């Protein structure tokens, strides 16, 4: 492996927004169900779909935590309490 490809692997990858990841995942599922794809293409789509599904699940879990932390203060206003997310959960 060359230095440039190793350096690219070490950089953190940004995740697409939830809606974009879900739309792409839906298109992958549709392609896998409707097309006759070679095994290599199916495996590549499966891997990408799995990665996108994990991104969607993580974003939904984060949204659920934020919703659970909404609470009314004494004046009746909603506020969001900050939360700490463990490193293990974000690296899945």
C-alpha angles and dihedrals in degrees: 000000000000124000093248094054091046090051090051090052092052095056116095113252119229116228123228119245115276095254092050093048092048093049091050091047091052091051091050091051091048092049092049092049099045107033132068099232128178115255093254092054092047091051092048091049091047091052092048091046091051091051092049092048090054090050091051092048092050092049091048091049090050091050090049091053091050091050092049090052094054108107138161117254124212092279091054094251120136117242134180117230112213116245134205115230116204116241091234092061095052094048095058 
